[in-house]
Amino acid sequence: MLRVVSWNISGIRRPLQGVANQEPNKCAAVVVGRILDELDADIVCLQETKVTRDVLTEPLAIVEGYNSYFSFSHNHSGYSGVATFCKDSAPPLAAEEGLSGLFATQNGDVGCYGNMDEFTQEELLDGEGRALFTQHNIRTWEGKERTLTLISVYCPHQLVFKMRFYRLLQIRAEALLAAGSHVIILGDLNTAHRLIDHCDSVNLECFEEDPGRKWMDSLLSNLGCQSASHVGPFIDSYCCFQPKQEGAFACWSAVMGAHHLNSGSRTDYVLGDRTLVIDTFQDSFLLPEVMGSDHCPVGAVLSMSSVPAKQCPLLCTRFLPEFAGTQLKILRFLVPLKQGPVLEQSAPQHNSQTRVQTCQNKAHVCSTRPRPSQLGSSKGQKNLKSYFQPSPTFPELPSLPLMSILMTPKTSEEEAVAKVVKGQAKASEAKDDKEVRTSFWKSCWRGPCAYPSVGTTGSHKPGPNLGRRFHMCARPPGRPS
């Protein structure tokens, strides 16, 4: 059996806030590993990770027993992002981020892009980290091997961009189906498809006229309806197994205890192509009891097994330079590489060429350095005074009459006298410096001002205060309180 799970985690670092009494560098590994173990899936797709590559730590990226793949937001920090964790027993044969192939490296990519001429560069949205592909070899119970492509998506909220994203997703998915691969689309689509998928659908105006729901109508097939208008290339797996289940929500508002009241909607899906769902899907489920996000995990179980690839694709996080365990060279940042950083096959040749060029540069520097014979210096060193003689290339300087005196060694008595004089000078300087500092601070702090005196009060009345004088502070300026 192959078990796949999708979860909008609303920040992959967010569950770490509640972990205490652990070392900070071990919290991520412990919590993420525990989450993956509790989900107990061969492939776990996470959406809205809200992490960028510059803040991704090794404990978050590399979890024991899994190989991970991340798609980051290249424009904003702490925004969107998707990730896929595959067990080491089910590594993919290819992985790729983005729907349009903008970040394709031609090595380990999924391919099959379809016709995308209708989209502008701004409409592709690949720079926001909203789609991640992993392609696997699978073996059915009949022993036949097939190709399965998982597309983990986090769709935009804004309607215009969401509809363009839907269109781009459909083109790519249909291109993969035409190439002979099975396709599963899973993640947060940000649209509640049917009336039963929303807690307050009755009070929403034009619920069924929403463009997102119309797109899902064209994409999905309704097994209970024979109308041609409801025959699409994909099937909602949960709707297939639980067509009339009410209150089956996967997203709740984070305020006013909506999760506790089950006042939410179902915007997270596991969609499979018609043949795959009918032949291999055994179950589709929601896990509302799993806490930690405003969404809950959704998943499916397929009657097939994964055929492990010989090695992980280059998009795997363990191949990133910061996690690969190899030391980066300065030349990597200074010398422009003609090929992408993920293509390491030409690295030895490039390094050898760099070494040869460096050696040539060193030889050139050494050859231009003047030798002692070229400077006209004689063999051996005469004495220390030779270094104080004026250079012959410059105008002759006047002779220094005190040079001989400075160069003559001092006696022990003269050294003792010099030390005493030097010590007295230092003491005098320290004393003068202290006096200067003292006078400066005395000028800044003149001490407390004298209190204004007030005449005696009640001098004609007998009592303990008769004849006494009192001191009080002046009333501060301002309106009376």
Order of alpha helices (4+ residues) and beta strands (2+ residues): beta-alpha-beta-alpha-beta-beta-beta-alpha-beta-beta-alpha-beta-alpha-beta-alpha-beta-alpha-beta-beta-alpha-beta-beta-beta-alpha-alpha-alpha-alpha-beta-beta
